[in-house]
Amino acid sequence: MPSSRIVRYIGPVALMSLSVIAWWFLFQSDPATNAAANSSLLMKYMMRPSEIGQYIITSFIMWVVMMIAMMTPALMIMVVVFQRLDRNEGYVNVFVFASGYFIIWSVFAGLAAALQWWFNSSGWLDGHIQGSKSMLAGGTLIAAGIYQLTPLKEACLDRCRSPVSFFLDYWKPGRSGALRMGLHHGLLCLGCCWGLMLTMFAGGTSSVLVMALLSAFILAERLIPSGPWSAKIPGIILLGLGIAFLTIG
């Protein structure tokens, strides 16, 4: 295999390796699957909302790792198309593009960490997996379900589902162009998935099982054919689950 072809695999392989490392870290930190995690320093900080700085920093790190683990599989679809179009720049622009994408999700991680602290300090989160009580769980599921049914969700999903169209419409050359396209795609992806990320508060923000299910669903959304029910059926399901939580709780 020519060295030039080998070089082209560096970016995608490195990103997927980073995702695997992130999943390994999350598994090691999951109290539901790893008993040692219950006594870890990380979990101790996340069980002390009174220590605001340590709690938010720890939660932010966890959310960033979660975003890398959960969103990289969906990002790889864009990365493959990007690298094919960006023939003359090698693999460096792949990392620049991915960096722009994860800058957006890191901002979201900061907001989610602050929200998690607020929920925890208010007594809305239970247990080591940081799952929410029935009222909050139902509310987040209903909010996510309603957003799934909106035209904005469908518009963002259509852009995320069509990488060739995205690059044809927004292509910018060079390193700065790769960064700007990564930021742009990150915003579209956030617009598509922020509601789904809220469901982490219902299932547990430290639950690897919930993360894996969400990651698989987000990837599936981008792979299934576009249609009027592609986002609406999951939205109706989320609404039903949210109502069930509120009723049972």
N, C-alpha and C positions, 0 to 999 in steps of 0.2 A: 504494500500500500504506500503511495507516495507520501512524503512528509507533509506536503501541503494539505492533504486530506486528513492526516492525523491531527494537525493543528486545528482544523475546523471542529474537531470533537472536543477540544479542550474546554471551551465555554460551557456547552451543555453538560458534559460529564462533571465539571467542577460544581455547577449549580445543583445537579442531582445529588452529588456527594454531600454538599452542604445541607440539603434537605434531609438526607439520611442521618447525618450527625444530629440535626435538630430533633428528628423523631426519636433517636436514641436518648438524647438528653431529656426529652419530655417523658419518655417511658421510665427513665430512672427517677424522675421527679413526681411520678403519679402515685399518690398514696393508695389508690385502689388496686394497683398492680405490683407495687413494690413497697414492702413493709418498711424498708430502711428510709423511704422518703418521709415517713411520718415524723422521724426524729431529726431530719436534716435541718441545717441552718436556714435554708431557703424557705422551708415550710414554716419554721418558727417565726420568721419575719412576716410571712403572709398571714399568720394567725394573730398578729399584733397590730391592729389598725390604729391603736393609740400612738404608735411610733410612726408618724406620718411619712417622714422622709424615707426611712428604710423600707416601709411597706410599699410606697409608690415606686421606688427604684427597683425593688425586687419584682414587683408585679409588671413593671414596664419591660424588664429583661425577659420575663416569662412570655409576655404577649408578643414581643419581637420574635422570640424563638418560635412561638406558635405560628406567627404569620409566615415565617420562612418555611416551616414544615408544611403548613396547610396549603399555601398559595403557590409554591414552586411547581408542583405538578401541572397546575393550570397555566402558569407562566411559560412552561416549556413549549407549549403550542405556539405562542408568539415568538419565542426565542428561535425556534427552528426556522420559521418563515423569515424572521429578521436576518438571520445569518445567511440565508440563501440570497436575500436581496442586497446585503451589504458585503459583496464579494471581495472588495479590495481592501477592507479594513482589518481583516483577521478576526481573532477572538476577543480583542480588548474591548471593542464596542459592545459586545455581548454583556460584559460585566458592567459597562457604563449604563446600558439600557436597563439591566436588572437592578442596578443601584438606584436609578430614578424611580423605578417601580416600588422598591422596598422603602424608599424615603417616604412615600405616601403612606404605606402601611405602618411605618414606624411612628408617624404622626398619629395615626389611628390608635396604635398601641399605647401611646401616651395618654390619649383621651380615655381609652378603655381602662387603663390602670387607675386613673383618677376616679372613674365611675365605679370601679370595683372597690376602691377604698371607701367611697361614700356609701355604697351598699353595705359593705362589711361593718363600717363604724355605726351604721344605722340599725344593725341587727337583721339585715335582710338576707344574709348569706349564712348557710349552715355547713358544718363539717369541714373535713380536710380537703374535699374536692371543690369547695367553694361553690356549691350549688345553692340556688336561691329558694326561698320559701314559696309556697303555692301562689300567693298573690303576685309576687314579682315574676315568677316563672310563667304564669299565665299571661301577664301583661307583656312580657318580652316576646313570647310566642305569637300573641295576637298582633303586636306591632310589626313583627317580621312577616307574618302572614298578610297583613294589609299592604305592606310595601311590595310584596311579591306580585300583587294585583295591579300595581300602578303602571302607567305608561313610561315613567322614568326608568323603572326597573327593566322593562322590556327593551327600551332604547339602549340602555347600557349593556344589557346582555347581548343584543344583536351586534354591537361593536366588538365585544369580547369574543363573540363566536365567529367573527369574520376577520381574521388577522390580515389577510391580503388586502381587503378593503380599507382596513385601518391604516396600513402603511402607504397605500396608494393616496389616501386623503391627507395624511399628516407627515409624510416623509420629510426628514431634515437630515442633511449630510453631516458627516464628521462626528467628533466626540460630543460637542455641544448638542448636535441634533439627536444623537442617541439618548443623551440625558433627557432632553425635552420630550422625546417620544416615550421614554420610560415613565416620566412624570405624568404625561397625558394618559398613557394606558393605566397607570396606577390609579388615577382619578376615576377613570371609567370603571375599573375593576372594583374600586371602593363603592362607587355608585351602584354597582351590581350586587355587592355582597355584604354591605354593612348590616343590613337587616338580618341576614343569616348569622352573622357573627354575634348578634345580640342573643341568639339562642344558646350561646355558651353559658350565659348566666342561668339559664333554665336547667341545662344538663350538667353544669359544673365546669368552671373555668380551668380546673386542674385535671379533668378527665380526658385521658388519651383516647378512650373509646368515642367520646363525643367529637373530639377533634378529627379522628379518622373518618367518622361518618360524614361530617361536614365537608372535609376535604374531598371525599369521594363524590359527594353530591355536587359540589362546586365544579369539579372536573366534568362530571356527567352533563351538567347544564351547558357546557361549552361544546360538547360532542354530539348531543342529540339534535335532530333536525329542528329548525325554527318552526314555530307554530303558535297559534293563539293559546294553547293549553300548556305550553312548555314551562311557563312560570306560574300559571294559574292553579294547576293541580297541586303543586307543592304549597302554594299560598293557602288554598282551601284546607289542606291537611294541617298546616301550622295553625290556622284559625281554630280548627276543631280541637287540636291538642291544647291550645291556650284556653279555650272555653272549658274543656275537661278539667284542666288544672284548677281553674277558678271555681268550678262546681264542686270538685272533690275536696278542695282545700277549704 
